[in-house]
Amino acid sequence: MSIPDPEHFAAGSLTDVGQVREVNQDSLGEFADPARGRRLFIVADGMGGHLGGEVASRMTVETAAEIFAAGGNDPAELLRVALETANERVHEAAQQDMDLAGMGTTGVCLLFQSGGSGWVAHVGDSRAYRLRDDVFEQITEDHSVVGALIRMGHITEDEAKQHPQRNEILRAIGTNPEVEVQVTPLELQPGDRFLLCSDGLSGLVPDAEIAEVLGRMEPEDAARTLVQMANLEGGNDNITVQVVEVPGNGPQKKKAPTTEVIVPSAPPRQGPPTWLWGVGVGLLAVLGWLLLRR
């Protein structure tokens, strides 16, 4: 089955301040280029003071939109240039305005092109996931301290959630004059569902629960539900979600649950050992004999 042009992909997006923060430092964007058969999605999670993070994430989304609109023959290079240019602009702005000193942002992008091709590019720990054939997987790797420790086998995913350095990232847009952008090509299949999110979602809601929502809801409903779930878990950070569906009869659509979670079963309960029953019967016989002698 051929894949329609990206302009026909269903999508849903939502950003929310959460339950704790006063300002939403996340930004998101969705941009279409029908003439080239392309569509771009981006999420950025800002950091750095009351104002800086909001400015950095917004500048990154605006820069990505500008580079995307200018076109370019190679989509992978387009994404790389977009995030590298955003890095230059955010870093320069931080040098020129003391109120913005130290600001930065993560960035994760999905670019789809007609013909069934896609690319994901990212800097930092905002994530991209894919749900395909009931398999839910993270398709970006976190540029963070705990992400590196997990890849080296020093800690587990569960240990990372409680690690004292879990909020430290190793790579960000704008914090240094240059940044390394990770770009990965994707081959699309009908029924694929993609998720972009800030760690306000991935840090609070388990992967299995995210996958279950993606598998049974349309993108707009899924985005809204995932934000609500993160808020119910405490909403301790800004929450930003983008869900994109490649049209087609994917086997996961409308199925629930979409991800099998295997929980070790408890061992079967056992009764007292046979010898203990024998001891009990013997004691009852002795007790009866003593009562009869009274």
Secondary structure in CASP SS format (residue, H / E / C, confidence):
PFRMAT SS
TARGET T0000
AUTHOR 0000-0000-0000
METHOD secondary structure of the structure
MODEL  1
M C 1.00
S C 1.00
I C 1.00
P C 1.00
D C 1.00
P H 1.00
E H 1.00
H H 1.00
F C 1.00
A E 1.00
A E 1.00
G E 1.00
S E 1.00
L E 1.00
T E 1.00
D E 1.00
V C 1.00
G C 1.00
Q C 1.00
V C 1.00
R C 1.00
E C 1.00
V C 1.00
N C 1.00
Q C 1.00
D E 1.00
S E 1.00
L E 1.00
G E 1.00
E E 1.00
F E 1.00
A E 1.00
D E 1.00
P C 1.00
A C 1.00
R C 1.00
G C 1.00
R E 1.00
R E 1.00
L E 1.00
F E 1.00
I E 1.00
V E 1.00
A E 1.00
D E 1.00
G E 1.00
M E 1.00
G C 1.00
G H 1.00
H H 1.00
L H 1.00
G H 1.00
G H 1.00
E H 1.00
V H 1.00
A H 1.00
S H 1.00
R H 1.00
M H 1.00
T H 1.00
V H 1.00
E H 1.00
T H 1.00
A H 1.00
A H 1.00
E H 1.00
I H 1.00
F H 1.00
A H 1.00
A H 1.00
G C 1.00
G C 1.00
N C 1.00
D C 1.00
P H 1.00
A H 1.00
E H 1.00
L H 1.00
L H 1.00
R H 1.00
V H 1.00
A H 1.00
L H 1.00
E H 1.00
T H 1.00
A H 1.00
N H 1.00
E H 1.00
R H 1.00
V H 1.00
H H 1.00
E H 1.00
A H 1.00
A H 1.00
Q H 1.00
Q H 1.00
D C 1.00
M H 1.00
D H 1.00
L H 1.00
A C 1.00
G C 1.00
M C 1.00
G E 1.00
T E 1.00
T C 1.00
G E 1.00
V E 1.00
C E 1.00
L E 1.00
L E 1.00
F E 1.00
Q E 1.00
S C 1.00
G C 1.00
G C 1.00
S E 1.00
G E 1.00
W E 1.00
V E 1.00
A E 1.00
H E 1.00
V E 1.00
G C 1.00
D C 1.00
S C 1.00
R E 1.00
A E 1.00
Y E 1.00
R E 1.00
L E 1.00
R E 1.00
D C 1.00
D C 1.00
V E 1.00
F E 1.00
E E 1.00
Q E 1.00
I C 1.00
T C 1.00
E C 1.00
D C 1.00
H C 1.00
S E 1.00
V H 1.00
V H 1.00
G H 1.00
A H 1.00
L H 1.00
I H 1.00
R H 1.00
M C 1.00
G C 1.00
H C 1.00
I C 1.00
T C 1.00
E H 1.00
D H 1.00
E H 1.00
A H 1.00
K H 1.00
Q H 1.00
H C 1.00
P C 1.00
Q C 1.00
R C 1.00
N C 1.00
E C 1.00
I E 1.00
L C 1.00
R C 1.00
A C 1.00
I E 1.00
G C 1.00
T C 1.00
N C 1.00
P C 1.00
E C 1.00
V C 1.00
E C 1.00
V C 1.00
Q E 1.00
V E 1.00
T E 1.00
P E 1.00
L E 1.00
E E 1.00
L C 1.00
Q C 1.00
P C 1.00
G C 1.00
D C 1.00
R E 1.00
F E 1.00
L E 1.00
L E 1.00
C E 1.00
S C 1.00
D H 1.00
G H 1.00
L H 1.00
S H 1.00
G C 1.00
L C 1.00
V C 1.00
P C 1.00
D H 1.00
A H 1.00
E H 1.00
I H 1.00
A H 1.00
E H 1.00
V H 1.00
L H 1.00
G H 1.00
R H 1.00
M C 1.00
E C 1.00
P H 1.00
E H 1.00
D H 1.00
A H 1.00
A H 1.00
R H 1.00
T H 1.00
L H 1.00
V H 1.00
Q H 1.00
M H 1.00
A H 1.00
N H 1.00
L H 1.00
E C 1.00
G C 1.00
G C 1.00
N C 1.00
D C 1.00
N C 1.00
I E 1.00
T E 1.00
V E 1.00
Q E 1.00
V E 1.00
V E 1.00
E E 1.00
V C 1.00
P C 1.00
G C 1.00
N C 1.00
G C 1.00
P C 1.00
Q C 1.00
K C 1.00
K C 1.00
K C 1.00
A C 1.00
P C 1.00
T C 1.00
T C 1.00
E C 1.00
V C 1.00
I C 1.00
V C 1.00
P C 1.00
S C 1.00
A C 1.00
P C 1.00
P C 1.00
R C 1.00
Q C 1.00
G C 1.00
P C 1.00
P C 1.00
T H 1.00
W H 1.00
L H 1.00
W H 1.00
G H 1.00
V H 1.00
G H 1.00
V H 1.00
G H 1.00
L H 1.00
L H 1.00
A H 1.00
V H 1.00
L H 1.00
G H 1.00
W H 1.00
L H 1.00
L H 1.00
L H 1.00
R H 1.00
R C 1.00
END
